[in-house]
Amino acid sequence: VSQVANLTLVSSACDMVSTAYASTKESHPYIRSVCDAAEKGVKSVTEATASRVQPVLTTLEPHVSAASEYASKGLDKLGEKLPLLQKPVEQIISDTKELVSSRVADAKDAVSS
């Protein structure tokens, strides 16, 4: 999970969502109260679940460790094959806009000639 979270694409997307969430909460008092209540509920559920799940995780730890290592190797290969994962969302959007603009210009040129 931490390896996925550290991918530039994922971390920049999370930052964008976090900024939008904070801005929305700040700008809209009614939404803020709903979000605050939801956050408290999620925190309570997380705390209650963590204490119950811990014994199971301890038992499964060798299996979780093996799966984690396997997933880590897979993510490394995925990162090699998809360099897009190492770019921030803003750059991907910018690159996509440039590509679409270029293709549209090419299409216009082809149609006009």
TABELVEN-V414532 format. One record per helix or strand of 3 or more residues. SS is the DSSP state (helix for helix, strand for strand). FROM is the first residue (numbers start at 0). LEN is the number of residues. If there is no record, write none. Layout:
SS,FROM,LEN
SS,FROM,LEN
//
This chain:
helix,1,4
helix,7,20
helix,28,53
helix,82,4
helix,88,24
//
